[in-house]
Amino acid sequence: MRLTEFHELMHTEFGVHRADAMLADHVLPVLGRTGAAAIEAGVDPRDVWRALCAEFDVPRSRW
């Protein structure tokens, strides 16, 4: 997944401000770091997207 697509999905699903805050502040237990830190460390944005969807109960049809 391209990073631009990831951000579009995040902003559509959670809203711009909440999505940006979630990426910067919420530690994802499955990744052991925030979404932003995971992406910076080289984790595929799709894996971060799936982790956030699971954590915040997004219906699987939108993953």
Secondary structure, 3 states (H helix, E strand, C coil): CCHHHHHHHHHHHHCHHHHHHHHHHCEECCCCEEHHHHHHCCCCHHHHHHHHHHHCCCCHHHC
